[in-house]
Amino acid sequence: MEEIKTTEAKKHFNAPQTTLTFVHSPFCGTCHLARQMLTTLESVFEREVFKEMNASLHPEWMQRYKIKSVPCLLVTSGGQVKEKIYAFQSVSYMYEKVIGFVE
């Protein structure tokens, strides 16, 4: 999973293709568990599927997309929110949630 740099955020979120962004905080225990689930999914898909964004370094994007808490999987396309997933229940649950967005 690659971290989104501040200089790349606008380009990332305005990309015409669907993007899956893992929004987290380094001090969040639940975020560490969610990251493990997403890393497992990337091994299933055999490629990098998610980008990650540290919420504390990107407050403007947190406000713009009205992200209420972390962890959050933010699904966007062309700058528009398609879905926000807050409940990382299990790997199989997350697989079902993201399979439709993975090309």
C-alpha angles and dihedrals in degrees: 000000000000123000116236110236119220091246092053100045098091092048091046096051095042094051112127092228123075114273127197112207123187106212112200148149121232090226095054115103093196088053090058090054091047090051090055090053092050092046088053090052091051089055089051091050090042092224143066107281104162136057120203132222127192104226094210092057095049108044092151091061091045089057096040094053094035094234105184102191146351139287095049131159105211115199113197139168125186091351093305125115113241096176143345117209117196102162111077093185101163142329091262091050091050091047090056091047096051105032091087091055098046111093 
